[in-house]
Amino acid sequence: MEAGWALFLDLDGTLLDIAPTPDAVRVPPGLIESLSGLEACLDGALAIVTGRARATVDGLLAPLTPAGGFGHGAELRDAAGRTGGTDAFPALPADWGVRLEREAAAWPGVILERKPHGLALHYRAVPERAADARAALESLLAGHAEHFALLPAHMAFEIRPRGATKARAVEALMRSAPFHGRRPVFVGDDVTDEDGMAAARRLGGLGLYVGRDFRCGPAEVRAWIARALARLSQGNAHAQP
Ligand SMILES: O=P(O)(O)OC[C@H]1O[C@H](O[C@H]2O[C@H](CO)[C@@H](O)[C@H](O)[C@H]2O)[C@H](O)[C@@H](O)[C@@H]1O
């Protein structure tokens, strides 16, 4: 890691170990402090780019409120804490959550996750329900394909606004301070992260894949962050008069 990088980090499966349910994820001791220290070493150019809702991320990483793209890029927050970017997308039809809740009630183990800009049906506990979950979301999307899209995820299917991508988040943040002029580096593990990695590469940077560049998973990403923090903060200390 170099002091001139702008670092874009995916959350689930990259910084956090995958858990049986969305609410069961644990933030390992020291991670928030490491992210906060690294954010300072990068002059604020550190962002979390995730499918999770902003409020969920803020709850998990409190007191850190990093820049980022949330809801797969539907909502943005810059390094100054300004939120926005959601005007580009229509609201989810009001009845979708209720309809899915009713269907999921017939499938014990399937979890409905409601987000401000999307919905997810998780079938990790009951893989045999994958086809039902997909069909339920596809039936909601019928007639709405212009505005919303189906997203296959880790043991889940999601609906997100069409155009809400991690590339959108990277590109928007790279136009703003302190990201602008730095080398973007995106670290992720999932198919949605490939958009973010492609955007980082288009802008002269790198895409790093958990499973390929970090073979041991999120623990290796966290160790890399801790090492980078130690090295960059030493450099900063030496740079002081
Ligand atoms: O973009 P990410 O930060 O990778 O978020 C993608 C989705 O992650 C969450 O679901 C996944 O992680 C859960 C916890 O480990 C796991 O139980 C689930 O099976 C995974 O699909 C989150 O719940 C979603 O909202 C995110 O879009």
The ligand as an ORCA input file, in Angstrom:
! r2SCAN-3c Opt
* xyz 0 1
  O     -21.008     -5.464     -0.867
  P     -20.797     -6.276      0.384
  O     -20.247     -5.488      1.519
  O     -20.006     -7.529      0.095
  O     -22.260     -6.719      0.822
  C     -22.967     -7.711      0.054
  C     -24.150     -8.202      0.861
  O     -23.619     -8.653      2.101
  C     -24.530     -9.099      3.106
  O     -24.932    -10.407      2.786
  C     -23.859    -11.335      2.715
  O     -23.193    -11.376      3.986
  C     -23.955    -11.936      5.098
  C     -23.124    -11.824      6.358
  O     -21.903    -12.473      6.221
  C     -24.319    -13.385      4.746
  O     -25.081    -13.954      5.810
  C     -25.109    -13.417      3.432
  O     -25.344    -14.769      3.054
  C     -24.333    -12.713      2.309
  O     -25.127    -12.620      1.119
  C     -25.669     -8.142      3.293
  O     -26.650     -8.728      4.100
  C     -26.252     -7.615      1.992
  O     -27.158     -6.533      2.260
  C     -25.138     -7.082      1.113
  O     -25.658     -6.609     -0.123
*
